[in-house]
């Protein structure tokens, strides 16, 4: 990376880091954020946003079948190399009315290495964007979830220098499905599907953890994956109970708290002048 580009990226980092969400302008919010967006606002609303990471692959079609059976729309965070291998499945996700999101090209841990080599970071999102953009409707919003939920403020500075990638809302986290926990008497209190399969649990046992966590919070953004042979069975085990209990289901572009992060409808942001380094407010990176 040449020194001019490095200096420009550092200046961008100052600009992004010199505010907190509570004090940010509308222009600042309409950019990828220096901190992970943890709060969805769905807890306590009896509303669920299902999200599926890491697809598409040969098992994703069964997940789509299950969603279609129960008339539920969700959001799929796409990995680029998987999409290259399964373009027809990718196209079906969009054709089914599910929302496509960006989950990077190769699902790497986005460490400081990507700050030192910004071209690598840009390539990770551009690969997915080029594949999903032709399949999305003109009014579909762009969402990004960082692999493993790992994010650094410098990543936002790099990506927001790109006139297309800065339009993404994110990085988006989740409310439920991120970990597996057990009660002292052996009840599954929360589940992460990948960990369920590592424990050789059935989809029905895994579903108990998802349902208990969703019910405790009365809604939220739920993370699942659409690439395992058990993925569809988990969906079929979770959805009937939630539907019977009257839960509503939304895509991420229907989550009110995320609206503040969307790029304005005209697609334009005002001219952006980075503050001096002395104005920098330190931001804690999400590891």
C-alpha positions as CSV (number, residue, x, y, z in Angstrom):
1,X,0.0,0.0,0.0
2,X,1.4,3.4,-0.9
3,X,1.9,6.1,1.7
4,X,-0.7,8.4,0.2
5,X,-3.4,5.8,0.4
6,X,-2.4,4.9,3.9
7,X,-2.6,8.6,5.0
8,X,-6.0,8.9,3.4
9,X,-7.3,5.8,5.3
10,X,-5.9,7.1,8.6
11,X,-7.7,10.4,8.1
12,X,-10.9,8.5,7.3
13,X,-10.5,6.5,10.5
14,X,-10.2,9.8,12.5
15,X,-13.5,10.9,10.9
16,X,-15.3,7.8,11.7
17,X,-14.0,7.4,15.2
18,X,-14.7,11.0,16.3
19,X,-18.2,10.4,17.3
20,X,-20.4,8.0,19.3
21,X,-23.7,6.6,18.0
22,X,-25.7,8.8,20.4
23,X,-24.1,12.0,19.1
24,X,-23.6,11.0,15.4
25,X,-25.1,13.0,12.6
26,X,-27.4,11.4,10.1
27,X,-24.6,11.4,7.6
28,X,-22.3,9.5,10.0
29,X,-25.0,6.9,10.7
30,X,-25.5,6.3,7.0
31,X,-22.1,4.6,6.8
32,X,-20.6,1.3,8.0
33,X,-20.2,1.8,11.7
34,X,-16.9,1.8,13.6
35,X,-18.6,-0.3,16.3
36,X,-20.7,-3.5,15.7
37,X,-24.4,-2.8,15.7
38,X,-25.6,-4.9,18.6
39,X,-29.0,-3.4,19.3
40,X,-31.8,-4.5,17.0
41,X,-34.7,-3.1,19.0
42,X,-36.7,-6.3,18.4
43,X,-36.5,-7.6,22.0
44,X,-39.8,-7.3,23.7
45,X,-41.7,-6.8,20.4
46,X,-42.8,-10.4,19.8
47,X,-41.0,-10.1,16.5
48,X,-38.2,-12.3,15.0
49,X,-35.7,-11.6,12.2
50,X,-34.3,-14.9,11.1
51,X,-30.8,-14.6,9.6
52,X,-28.9,-17.4,7.9
53,X,-25.1,-17.2,7.5
54,X,-22.5,-18.9,5.3
55,X,-24.6,-20.0,2.3
56,X,-25.5,-20.9,-0.3
57,X,-24.7,-24.6,-0.7
58,X,-26.5,-27.9,-1.5
59,X,-28.4,-27.8,1.8
60,X,-29.7,-24.2,1.4
61,X,-32.6,-25.3,-0.8
62,X,-34.1,-27.3,1.9
63,X,-34.0,-24.3,4.3
64,X,-35.7,-22.3,1.6
65,X,-38.4,-25.0,1.3
66,X,-39.0,-24.8,5.0
67,X,-39.3,-21.1,5.0
68,X,-41.7,-21.2,2.1
69,X,-43.8,-23.8,3.8
70,X,-44.4,-21.5,6.7
71,X,-44.5,-18.3,4.6
72,X,-41.6,-16.7,6.5
73,X,-39.1,-14.2,5.0
74,X,-35.6,-14.0,6.3
75,X,-32.2,-12.6,5.5
76,X,-29.3,-14.7,4.1
77,X,-25.7,-13.5,4.6
78,X,-23.8,-14.7,1.6
79,X,-20.2,-16.0,1.5
80,X,-18.7,-15.2,-1.9
81,X,-16.9,-18.5,-2.7
82,X,-20.0,-20.5,-1.8
83,X,-22.1,-18.3,-4.1
84,X,-19.6,-18.9,-7.0
85,X,-20.1,-22.6,-6.5
86,X,-23.9,-22.5,-6.2
87,X,-25.2,-19.6,-8.4
88,X,-28.6,-21.2,-8.9
89,X,-29.2,-21.5,-5.2
90,X,-28.1,-17.9,-4.8
91,X,-30.6,-16.8,-7.4
92,X,-33.4,-18.8,-5.8
93,X,-32.8,-17.1,-2.4
94,X,-33.6,-13.7,-4.1
95,X,-36.4,-15.1,-6.2
96,X,-38.1,-16.5,-3.1
97,X,-38.3,-13.0,-1.7
98,X,-35.5,-13.5,0.9
99,X,-33.1,-10.7,1.5
100,X,-29.5,-11.1,0.4
101,X,-26.7,-9.8,2.7
102,X,-22.9,-9.6,2.5
103,X,-20.8,-12.0,4.7
104,X,-17.4,-11.6,2.9
105,X,-15.9,-13.6,0.1
106,X,-14.0,-16.3,2.1
107,X,-15.3,-15.9,5.7
108,X,-11.9,-14.8,7.2
109,X,-11.3,-13.5,10.7
110,X,-11.0,-9.8,9.9
111,X,-7.9,-9.0,12.0
112,X,-5.5,-6.1,11.9
113,X,-3.9,-7.7,8.8
114,X,-6.8,-6.3,6.8
115,X,-6.2,-2.8,8.1
116,X,-2.6,-3.1,6.9
117,X,-3.8,-4.4,3.5
118,X,-7.0,-2.5,2.7
119,X,-7.2,-3.9,-0.8
120,X,-7.8,-7.4,0.8
121,X,-10.6,-6.0,2.9
122,X,-12.3,-4.3,-0.1
123,X,-12.0,-7.4,-2.2
124,X,-13.8,-9.4,0.5
125,X,-16.9,-7.3,0.3
126,X,-16.7,-6.5,-3.4
127,X,-16.8,-10.1,-4.4
128,X,-20.1,-10.7,-2.7
129,X,-21.6,-7.4,-3.7
130,X,-21.0,-8.1,-7.4
131,X,-22.8,-11.4,-7.1
132,X,-25.8,-10.2,-5.1
133,X,-26.4,-6.8,-6.6
134,X,-27.9,-8.0,-9.9
135,X,-30.3,-10.2,-8.0
136,X,-31.6,-7.5,-5.6
137,X,-34.6,-5.3,-6.2
138,X,-33.8,-1.6,-6.6
139,X,-35.2,-0.7,-3.2
140,X,-33.5,-3.6,-1.3
141,X,-31.2,-2.3,1.4
142,X,-27.6,-3.5,1.8
143,X,-26.5,-5.3,5.0
144,X,-23.2,-6.6,6.1
145,X,-22.3,-9.1,8.9
146,X,-18.7,-9.6,9.8
147,X,-17.4,-13.2,9.9
148,X,-17.3,-14.4,13.5
149,X,-18.7,-11.0,14.5
150,X,-15.1,-9.7,14.6
151,X,-14.8,-6.0,13.7
152,X,-12.4,-3.1,14.1
153,X,-13.0,0.6,13.7
154,X,-10.3,0.8,11.0
155,X,-12.3,-1.6,8.8
156,X,-15.1,0.9,8.7
157,X,-12.8,3.7,7.6
158,X,-11.4,1.6,4.7
159,X,-14.8,0.4,3.5
160,X,-16.4,3.8,3.8
161,X,-13.9,5.2,1.3
162,X,-15.5,3.1,-1.3
163,X,-18.6,4.8,-2.9
164,X,-20.5,1.5,-3.1
165,X,-19.5,-0.4,0.0
166,X,-20.2,2.6,2.2
167,X,-23.9,2.1,1.5
168,X,-24.0,-1.1,3.5
169,X,-25.7,-1.1,6.9
170,X,-23.6,-2.9,9.5
171,X,-21.9,-4.7,10.8
172,X,-25.0,-6.4,12.0
173,X,-24.8,-8.7,15.1
174,X,-27.5,-10.9,16.6
175,X,-29.7,-11.3,19.7
176,X,-30.2,-15.1,19.8
177,X,-28.4,-18.1,18.5
178,X,-24.8,-17.1,19.3
179,X,-24.0,-19.5,22.1
180,X,-25.1,-22.8,23.7
181,X,-25.9,-22.8,27.4
182,X,-27.3,-25.3,29.8
183,X,-29.1,-25.0,33.2
184,X,-27.7,-26.7,36.3
185,X,-30.3,-29.4,35.9
186,X,-29.5,-30.2,32.3
187,X,-32.0,-28.1,30.3
188,X,-30.8,-26.5,27.1
189,X,-31.3,-22.7,27.7
190,X,-29.8,-21.4,24.5
191,X,-28.4,-22.9,21.3
192,X,-26.0,-22.1,18.5
193,X,-26.7,-24.4,15.7
194,X,-23.1,-25.1,14.7
195,X,-22.4,-26.1,18.4
196,X,-25.5,-28.3,18.4
197,X,-24.1,-30.3,15.5
198,X,-20.7,-30.5,17.1
199,X,-22.4,-32.0,20.2
200,X,-24.3,-34.4,17.9
201,X,-27.6,-33.1,19.1
202,X,-30.8,-33.6,17.0
203,X,-32.5,-30.6,15.5
204,X,-35.3,-31.0,18.0
205,X,-33.0,-30.7,21.0
206,X,-31.2,-27.7,19.4
207,X,-34.5,-26.0,18.8
208,X,-35.3,-26.1,22.5
209,X,-32.4,-23.7,23.2
210,X,-33.4,-21.4,20.3
211,X,-37.0,-21.3,21.5
212,X,-36.2,-20.6,25.1
213,X,-33.8,-17.8,24.3
214,X,-36.3,-16.2,21.9
215,X,-39.1,-16.5,24.4
216,X,-37.0,-15.0,27.2
217,X,-36.3,-11.9,25.1
218,X,-39.7,-12.0,23.4
219,X,-38.1,-11.5,20.0
220,X,-34.8,-10.5,18.4
221,X,-32.4,-11.1,15.5
222,X,-31.7,-14.8,15.4
223,X,-28.5,-16.3,13.8
224,X,-28.6,-19.7,12.1
225,X,-26.7,-21.3,9.3
226,X,-28.1,-22.8,6.1
227,X,-25.3,-25.1,5.1
228,X,-25.6,-28.2,7.2
229,X,-27.8,-31.3,6.6
230,X,-29.7,-30.5,9.8
231,X,-30.3,-26.8,9.0
232,X,-33.7,-27.3,7.5
233,X,-34.9,-29.6,10.2
234,X,-33.9,-27.0,12.8
235,X,-36.1,-24.4,10.9
236,X,-39.0,-26.8,10.8
237,X,-38.6,-27.5,14.6
238,X,-38.5,-23.8,15.6
239,X,-41.0,-22.1,13.3
240,X,-44.3,-23.9,14.2
241,X,-44.0,-23.1,17.9
242,X,-43.2,-19.5,17.2
243,X,-46.0,-19.2,14.7
244,X,-48.5,-20.8,17.1
245,X,-47.4,-18.3,19.8
246,X,-48.1,-15.4,17.5
247,X,-44.6,-14.2,16.7
248,X,-44.2,-12.0,13.6
249,X,-41.3,-12.5,11.2
250,X,-39.3,-9.8,9.3
251,X,-36.4,-9.3,7.1
252,X,-33.6,-7.0,8.3
253,X,-34.9,-4.2,6.1
254,X,-38.1,-4.2,8.2
255,X,-36.3,-3.7,11.5
256,X,-37.1,-0.2,12.6
257,X,-33.9,0.4,14.6
258,X,-31.7,-0.3,11.5
259,X,-33.4,2.4,9.5
260,X,-31.2,5.1,10.9
261,X,-28.2,3.5,9.4
262,X,-29.5,3.4,5.8
263,X,-28.1,5.5,3.0
264,X,-30.5,8.3,2.1
265,X,-32.9,7.5,-0.8
266,X,-31.1,9.8,-3.1
267,X,-27.9,7.7,-2.5
268,X,-25.9,10.8,-1.8
269,X,-24.0,11.8,1.3
270,X,-22.7,15.3,1.9
271,X,-19.1,16.2,1.4
272,X,-17.0,14.7,4.2
273,X,-14.1,16.6,5.8
274,X,-12.1,14.5,8.3
275,X,-11.4,16.2,11.6
276,X,-7.9,16.7,12.9
277,X,-6.2,13.8,14.7
278,X,-6.6,15.8,17.9
279,X,-10.4,15.3,17.6
280,X,-10.1,11.6,17.7
281,X,-12.2,9.8,20.3
282,X,-10.9,6.3,21.1
283,X,-13.3,3.6,20.0
284,X,-13.1,0.1,21.6
285,X,-12.8,-2.5,18.9
286,X,-15.0,-5.5,19.0
287,X,-12.8,-8.6,19.1
